[in-house]
Amino acid sequence: MSTIHICDVPQETWAELVAAARERGESMHSSLLALLKEAAQRGRNSEPRKRLDSADEENGAG
């Protein structure tokens, strides 16, 4: 497992993250880990789309 440290999180953002975790009945650890996993999955899913868009542009369809 890896460890991530994030510095300089704006207070408003932190408060929103805390509130969201509380609403779901999750710890901050669980909540943030879920957010990171979702972001990583979205990133993987967007890569094929980028390749298709790039191919369209190369073929004059973009």
N, CA and C atoms as an extended XYZ file, in Angstrom:
186
Properties=species:S:1:pos:R:3:atomname:S:1:resname:S:1:resid:I:1 pbc="F F F"
N         0.836       -1.181        0.000 N   MET     1
C         0.000        0.000        0.000 CA  MET     1
C         0.876        1.238        0.000 C   MET     1
N         0.378        2.277       -0.617 N   SER     2
C         1.075        3.557       -0.652 CA  SER     2
C         0.390        4.535        0.275 C   SER     2
N         1.120        5.559        0.632 N   THR     3
C         0.591        6.619        1.487 CA  THR     3
C         0.630        7.918        0.717 C   THR     3
N        -0.424        8.705        0.840 N   ILE     4
C        -0.508       10.007        0.182 CA  ILE     4
C        -0.720       11.067        1.249 C   ILE     4
N         0.047       12.136        1.165 N   HIS     5
C        -0.136       13.297        2.036 CA  HIS     5
C        -0.521       14.468        1.140 C   HIS     5
N        -1.571       15.164        1.491 N   ILE     6
C        -2.013       16.319        0.709 CA  ILE     6
C        -1.944       17.546        1.602 C   ILE     6
N        -1.177       18.520        1.171 N   CYS     7
C        -0.996       19.757        1.947 CA  CYS     7
C        -1.849       20.880        1.362 C   CYS     7
N        -2.119       21.861        2.192 N   ASP     8
C        -2.785       23.101        1.771 CA  ASP     8
C        -4.185       22.878        1.202 C   ASP     8
N        -4.939       21.974        1.801 N   VAL     9
C        -6.331       21.774        1.403 CA  VAL     9
C        -7.137       22.951        1.948 C   VAL     9
N        -7.849       23.665        1.092 N   PRO    10
C        -8.646       24.798        1.571 CA  PRO    10
C        -9.659       24.340        2.631 C   PRO    10
N        -9.865       25.159        3.636 N   GLN    11
C       -10.763       24.812        4.736 CA  GLN    11
C       -12.165       24.468        4.230 C   GLN    11
N       -12.650       25.214        3.249 N   GLU    12
C       -13.988       24.952        2.703 CA  GLU    12
C       -14.056       23.561        2.071 C   GLU    12
N       -13.015       23.194        1.337 N   THR    13
C       -12.966       21.870        0.716 CA  THR    13
C       -12.931       20.786        1.782 C   THR    13
N       -12.098       20.988        2.808 N   TRP    14
C       -12.013       20.019        3.900 CA  TRP    14
C       -13.371       19.851        4.574 C   TRP    14
N       -14.051       20.958        4.837 N   ALA    15
C       -15.363       20.900        5.488 CA  ALA    15
C       -16.366       20.130        4.635 C   ALA    15
N       -16.322       20.331        3.331 N   GLU    16
C       -17.228       19.599        2.432 CA  GLU    16
C       -16.926       18.103        2.446 C   GLU    16
N       -15.640       17.753        2.468 N   LEU    17
C       -15.256       16.340        2.517 CA  LEU    17
C       -15.695       15.684        3.819 C   LEU    17
N       -15.524       16.400        4.935 N   VAL    18
C       -15.945       15.887        6.239 CA  VAL    18
C       -17.462       15.688        6.257 C   VAL    18
N       -18.200       16.675        5.765 N   ALA    19
C       -19.665       16.591        5.750 CA  ALA    19
C       -20.133       15.421        4.883 C   ALA    19
N       -19.510       15.241        3.728 N   ALA    20
C       -19.901       14.142        2.840 CA  ALA    20
C       -19.633       12.793        3.488 C   ALA    20
N       -18.498       12.658        4.157 N   ALA    21
C       -18.180       11.396        4.837 CA  ALA    21
C       -19.189       11.125        5.951 C   ALA    21
N       -19.508       12.141        6.720 N   ARG    22
C       -20.490       11.972        7.808 CA  ARG    22
C       -21.846       11.559        7.272 C   ARG    22
N       -22.284       12.196        6.177 N   GLU    23
C       -23.590       11.864        5.589 CA  GLU    23
C       -23.658       10.404        5.167 C   GLU    23
N       -22.530        9.860        4.716 N   ARG    24
C       -22.494        8.458        4.287 CA  ARG    24
C       -22.144        7.511        5.429 C   ARG    24
N       -21.875        8.070        6.603 N   GLY    25
C       -21.512        7.238        7.743 CA  GLY    25
C       -20.152        6.592        7.586 C   GLY    25
N       -19.247        7.257        6.861 N   GLU    26
C       -17.917        6.721        6.608 CA  GLU    26
C       -16.862        7.506        7.381 C   GLU    26
N       -15.732        6.868        7.581 N   SER    27
C       -14.572        7.579        8.129 CA  SER    27
C       -13.987        8.419        6.996 C   SER    27
N       -13.163        9.407        7.353 N   MET    28
C       -12.487       10.198        6.332 CA  MET    28
C       -11.600        9.295        5.484 C   MET    28
N       -10.928        8.359        6.125 N   HIS    29
C       -10.060        7.439        5.388 CA  HIS    29
C       -10.850        6.701        4.314 C   HIS    29
N       -11.958        6.089        4.707 N   SER    30
C       -12.775        5.319        3.756 CA  SER    30
C       -13.338        6.208        2.661 C   SER    30
N       -13.805        7.377        3.052 N   SER    31
C       -14.406        8.300        2.097 CA  SER    31
C       -13.386        8.784        1.065 C   SER    31
N       -12.204        9.201        1.540 N   LEU    32
C       -11.179        9.697        0.620 CA  LEU    32
C       -10.634        8.581       -0.260 C   LEU    32
N       -10.487        7.391        0.288 N   LEU    33
C       -10.022        6.267       -0.515 CA  LEU    33
C       -11.018        5.958       -1.632 C   LEU    33
N       -12.313        5.994       -1.319 N   ALA    34
C       -13.337        5.766       -2.335 CA  ALA    34
C       -13.273        6.842       -3.427 C   ALA    34
N       -13.080        8.099       -3.025 N   LEU    35
C       -12.963        9.183       -4.010 CA  LEU    35
C       -11.755        8.981       -4.925 C   LEU    35
N       -10.631        8.575       -4.347 N   LEU    36
C        -9.436        8.329       -5.151 CA  LEU    36
C        -9.644        7.169       -6.127 C   LEU    36
N       -10.278        6.112       -5.661 N   LYS    37
C       -10.549        4.972       -6.538 CA  LYS    37
C       -11.464        5.373       -7.691 C   LYS    37
N       -12.511        6.161       -7.388 N   GLU    38
C       -13.427        6.634       -8.430 CA  GLU    38
C       -12.693        7.511       -9.451 C   GLU    38
N       -11.841        8.395       -8.970 N   ALA    39
C       -11.083        9.273       -9.871 CA  ALA    39
C       -10.139        8.459      -10.753 C   ALA    39
N        -9.489        7.465      -10.175 N   ALA    40
C        -8.583        6.620      -10.950 CA  ALA    40
C        -9.346        5.861      -12.027 C   ALA    40
N       -10.522        5.354      -11.684 N   GLN    41
C       -11.340        4.622      -12.657 CA  GLN    41
C       -11.800        5.535      -13.778 C   GLN    41
N       -12.232        6.751      -13.432 N   ARG    42
C       -12.650        7.715      -14.469 CA  ARG    42
C       -11.484        8.025      -15.395 C   ARG    42
N       -10.294        8.154      -14.828 N   GLY    43
C        -9.119        8.426      -15.638 CA  GLY    43
C        -8.835        7.314      -16.626 C   GLY    43
N        -8.983        6.082      -16.184 N   ARG    44
C        -8.769        4.937      -17.091 CA  ARG    44
C        -9.842        4.885      -18.154 C   ARG    44
N       -11.073        5.196      -17.775 N   ASN    45
C       -12.169        5.140      -18.736 CA  ASN    45
C       -12.086        6.250      -19.769 C   ASN    45
N       -11.454        7.373      -19.431 N   SER    46
C       -11.382        8.477      -20.375 CA  SER    46
C       -10.273        8.276      -21.399 C   SER    46
N        -9.306        7.424      -21.120 N   GLU    47
C        -8.181        7.228      -22.035 CA  GLU    47
C        -8.625        6.683      -23.393 C   GLU    47
N        -9.486        5.647      -23.466 N   PRO    48
C        -9.944        5.194      -24.787 CA  PRO    48
C       -10.689        6.295      -25.540 C   PRO    48
N       -11.462        7.119      -24.825 N   ARG    49
C       -12.193        8.211      -25.450 CA  ARG    49
C       -11.225        9.218      -26.063 C   ARG    49
N       -10.132        9.515      -25.342 N   LYS    50
C        -9.131       10.441      -25.861 CA  LYS    50
C        -8.509        9.887      -27.139 C   LYS    50
N        -8.233        8.583      -27.151 N   ARG    51
C        -7.635        7.980      -28.343 CA  ARG    51
C        -8.599        8.051      -29.520 C   ARG    51
N        -9.878        7.809      -29.269 N   LEU    52
C       -10.871        7.896      -30.344 CA  LEU    52
C       -10.985        9.321      -30.857 C   LEU    52
N       -11.022       10.288      -29.945 N   ASP    53
C       -11.102       11.694      -30.338 CA  ASP    53
C        -9.889       12.091      -31.165 C   ASP    53
N        -8.716       11.626      -30.753 N   SER    54
C        -7.484       11.926      -31.472 CA  SER    54
C        -7.523       11.334      -32.867 C   SER    54
N        -8.004       10.098      -32.994 N   ALA    55
C        -8.101        9.451      -34.302 CA  ALA    55
C        -9.080       10.203      -35.188 C   ALA    55
N       -10.198       10.669      -34.615 N   ASP    56
C       -11.172       11.444      -35.387 CA  ASP    56
C       -10.541       12.724      -35.929 C   ASP    56
N        -9.751       13.397      -35.082 N   GLU    57
C        -9.094       14.633      -35.496 CA  GLU    57
C        -8.101       14.352      -36.625 C   GLU    57
N        -7.367       13.269      -36.512 N   GLU    58
C        -6.386       12.922      -37.535 CA  GLU    58
C        -7.069       12.595      -38.861 C   GLU    58
N        -8.279       12.070      -38.792 N   ASN    59
C        -9.020       11.702      -40.006 CA  ASN    59
C        -9.928       12.820      -40.485 C   ASN    59
N        -9.843       13.983      -39.861 N   GLY    60
C       -10.636       15.127      -40.271 CA  GLY    60
C       -12.069       15.117      -39.788 C   GLY    60
N       -12.376       14.235      -38.842 N   ALA    61
C       -13.741       14.144      -38.338 CA  ALA    61
C       -13.925       14.954      -37.072 C   ALA    61
N       -12.871       15.568      -36.531 N   GLY    62
C       -12.962       16.265      -35.248 CA  GLY    62
C       -13.120       17.679      -35.455 C   GLY    62
